Amino acid sequence: MDIAVVGCGFAGLAAAIAFRQCGHAVTVYERSGGIPDTSAAISLAPNALRCLQILGVRDEYPPSAAAHTLATVRTDTGRVLIRSSLARFAGGAEYCLAPRTRLLNSLLEQLPAECVRFSRRVTDVQPSGEVLIDGEQRRFDLVVAADGVHSVCRRNLWPDDAAPRRTGITAWTWMVDETLDDGYGAVWGRFAEFGILPLADGRTYVWGGARPGHAELTRYAGWPDPLPVLIGAVEPDRLSTVELTEVSPPRRLAHGRVVLVGDAAHAMRPLFGQGAALAMEDAIALARGGVAELARRRHRMVAMYWASRCGSAVTMPKYRALAAARNALLPLVPDRVFTSGVGMVSHRRRPPGTA
């Protein structure tokens, strides 16, 4: 088949690699000029690592020596709610955190240069497989719509489905050029949450989120250590600030020859750190099992979408009563039970062909 992939993120690159492995001709169209350099990192849970194995880059991301480092979930007053290892919080026996830009470039290097067309804008798609690219019309046997949360393909062919939904939540990510002695894990308060994780190169990765009216980063400088130091180390030009947007999965993932994958199909809050993993799962499932296999994954997409959306009520509750209930009940849950529940997210439904 002659296949067009719209978008050069995790879903798009994984789709291009997986379809080429199956012997198809693939062209990727990306409107930006290249892979963006961001301060974000990707937690590689077991299902993500299985996808990277299939895509040929698993060996570039060995398990971190910090896998068994102690990590905690604490309240904004410092009370410990959950205590376990980084690997168990990630859902497996291994722990690996990769800079987003590096991981995307690793996938890009699996494709020949002529396969990926940067600075090419897709403005229209049709169920027949016709694609308008910078004013030029081309027809493909299959169009993989991997163009993200604000997908042109989705907007054109799925106009009656829910539009991207603004959550109002401000998300921050940044990296600090130092290694911590302790303090890894998460801090859950009311209206806001933070995560602190080690990178293999010795840096520390920090992410945070806050509800509307509470999105001033400096107001959290009084939260438990090491947040005051990490917030104080923020360099404005290395801080990423975005508003989280989500997309509920449509009832049909295919419209004629056009198929939605990744954030174009199911953008969700990053509570479980599964966005990139699910995008790669989609792509591999589509390439190896066709639209029918992708459709069988829809229940997983819906479950993850709602779990991540409802989970914010636990990690950053709006109401004092919910925060009090969380703080009272979570310490009663055995740490192993809690981390096993988190791990189930990354162990379910392997892509076709995964060992």
N, C-alpha and C positions, 0 to 999 in steps of 0.2 A: 504493500500500500504506500501511497504518497501521503504523508501526514504533516500537518501544520500544528505546531505547538505555540500558543500565544502566551507569552510570559516566561521569564528566565529566573524564577525563584525555585524553591525546593521542588514543588510539584512539576514545574515545566522542565527543569533539568533532569529530574528522575524519569519523567515520561520519555524524554528524548533518548536517554541512555537505554531504558528498558525496551523501547520499541526498536531501537537499532540492534539490540541484542537478539531480537526476534527476527531480524532480517529486513526491516522496513526502512524506507527512505524518509528522513525526518528533517524539517527545517524549523528552527525556533525563531520567533519574531519577538523582539524586546524593544519597547519604546525608549528606554533610557540608554545612555551611552556606554554602560558597562555595569559590572557588579558594584553596588554601592559599598563604601567603607563605613561601617556602623560600629557602635559601641555595644551591640547586642551579642549575646552568646546563646548557644543551644545546648540544653541538657540532653545527652544521648542515652535514653532509656533503652532497655533490651530490644524493643520493637524497632527503634531507630537504628540500632547497631545491626540488626538483621537486614534492614533495608540497605545500609551502607555496604554490607557484605555482598549482596546481590549486585549493587551498582559499581563495585570494584574499588572502593576507597576505604574499606574497613581497617586495613592495616595502617593507615595514616593516623588512626585515632585509637591508640592503645589505652587500656585501662589506666586510670590515674592512680598514683601512689597514695593519693588522699582518700581512696575508696572507703577505708575503715576509720577515717577521722570522725570524731564525735560531732554530731550536729543536733541542734535543738529547735523546737518551735517554742517561742516565748511570747508573753504578753508585752504590751508597751510599758509595763512596770517592771519587767524582768522576770516574772514568774515563769518557770518552765512547765509547759503543757505536755510536750512529747520529747523524748530523747532517743536517738538512734544513730546509725552511721549514715554517712552521705550516700553510700551505695543503696542502703535499704530505702532511704527517702526517694532515690531515683528509680526504685522499683526492681532492683536486681542485685546480683552479687558483685557487679562492677559499677564504677562511676567514671563518667567522662563528660567533660564540659568543653565545648569547642566554640571559638569565636565564629559568629555567623558568617562573616565575610570570608574567612579561611575555608569554611566548609563549602560554601557556594562555589568558591574558586576550585576546590578539589573536584567537585562534580563537573564544573565547566571544562576542566582539563581532560575529562573522559571523552569529550566530543571533539571532532575535527573542527578547525576554525571556520570552515565554510558552512558548517551546520547551523551556526548561531549568527543571526543578523541583528546587531545592535542598532539603535537609533532608527528603528522601523516601526511605524505606528499602525496598528490594526484599528480601523474605524468602523467596520461593519462586517458581520458574518451572517450567513444564511443557512438554513437547515440542509440545503443541497450540498454544503461544503464550500460554497463560494466565499472568498475572503477578500476584503478591500484593504490593501496595504499601501499606504501613502498614495492613494488614488489609483493604484494598479489592481485590477481584478485577477484573482487566481482561484482555481478550483482544486480541492483536495479530496481524497477518499475519506479522511477523518480529520476533524479539527479538535484538538485538545485545548479547552479553555482553562488556562492556568494563570490568568491575568489578575489574580488577587481579589481583595475585598471589594474594590470598586470596578469589578469586571465589566468591560464593554460587552463581552459575549453574553453574559448573564442579563445585563440590562436590555440588550436587543431582543433576545429570544425567550427570556423568562420574565416579561414585564408584569405579569400578574402575581408573581411570587414576592415574598417580603423583600423590601429594599434593605441595604445595609443599615444597621441600627446603631446610632451613637449611644454609647453607654454613659457618657459624661465622666468616665474615670480617666484621670491623667496617669500615664505610665512613664516612669523614668528608667533609664539604664545608663550605667557608666562603669568604667574600670579604674582601679587604683593600682599604682605601680608598687605594691608591697604585699608581702605574705603575712597573714594574721596567725597569731599563736592559737587563738580560739575565737568563738563567736560565730562560727558558720551555722547556717540554717535559715530560719525565718523568724520575723517578728510580726505578730498579728495584734493590731490595736483595734480601735473603733474608728471607722472612716478610712483607715489606711493600713497598708501592709508593706513589708520589705523582705527581700531575700538576699543572702550573702553567701557566695560560693567561691571556691578556689579554682583558678585556671592552672593548667599544666605548666605554663611558663612562669609561674610564681606570682602573677598578678591576682587581684581579687575582683570578682564581678559582683556588681550590686544592681538589683532591680527593685522598683517600688511602684506602688499604685495608691491613688487617693481619690476619694469621691468628690463631687462638685462642692466647692466652698472650702475645701481642705487641701488644695493643691499647691501649697507653698512649701517647697522642700525644706527650707530652713526651720520651719516650725517643728520638725522632727529631730532637731539636733539635741533635744533633751531625752530622747528615747534611749534604751539600754545600749551599753557598749557592745560592739565597736561602731555603732551608727554615728555618734557625734564626730568621730575621727574621719569616717568614710564620707560623710556629708561635707565636712570641712575641706576634704581633699578634692572636691569636685572642681574640674576645670570646665568653664562654660562651653568651650568649643569641643569638648569631648562628652558632653551630656546630651543624651537623646531624650526628647520630650514629645510624646504623642498622646492623642486621645484614643482610647481603645474603641474599636468598632467591631460589631459582630454580624454574622450572616447566618440565618437559620437554613438548614438544608432543604432544597426544594423537593417536592414529591417525586419528580422525575429528574434524573441527572443527565439524561440525553435528550436532545431535540434533533431528530434527523441524524446528520453526520457530526453534530457538535456535542461534545461531552464536557461537563464541568468536573474539575478536580481541585483539591487543595482549598485555599481560602476563597476561591471563587464559588465553591460549593458549600463551605461550612467554616467560615471564620469564627473563632471563638476566643474567649478570654484565656490568658496564658496560665491559668491556675495550675494545670497539670504538666505544663511544659511539653505538650504533645502536638503543637501545631505543625512543626516540620515533619515529625514522624508520621502523622496521619496523612500529610500531603504526599510523602514518598510512598506510603502504603497504597494510597489511591492510584498513583501512577503505575506502580508495579502490578497491582491487581488488574487495571485496565489493559496494560500491555500483554499480560500473560493469560488473563481470563476473559477479556472482552467486557462489553458493557454489562452483560448479565452478572459477572462477578463483581463489578463495581456497584451495581444495584443491590446486591446482597449485603454490601457493606453499609447501606444507608442507615440501618438500625444503630450501628456503632457510631456513625456521625451524629445522629440525633441524640443518642445517649450522652456522648461527650459534650455536645453543645449545651445541653441542659445541665449536666453535672458541673461544667465550668461556670455557667451562669449562676446557678443556685449556690455554688460553693463560695461565691463572694460574700454571701450572707454570713458565712462562718469566718472567713479570713479578714473581712473589713465590714462588719455589721453596721447598719445605720442606727440601730436602736440599742440603748443601754441594756435592756433586758436580754437581748440576744447575746451581747458581749459577755454579760454576767453568766448566762447559761453555758456558753462555750467554755469560759474559764473554769466553771465548776465541774463540767462533765468530762471534758477531754482528759484531764489527769486520771480519771477513773478507767479509761480505755487502755488496756495493755499496749505498750509501745509496739510490740510485734504485730498485734491485731491491726493497729492503725497503719503501719507501713505495708502490711500485706494487702490491705484494701487499696492503698495507693498503687502498689505493684500490679494489681489486677488490670489496671488501665493499660499498662504497657505489655501485657502478656497475652492479651486476647487477639484472636483472629489474625493469624499470620498471612502475609501476602502469598499468592500462589507461587510455588517453587521455593519457598523458604524452608530450610531444614529445621 
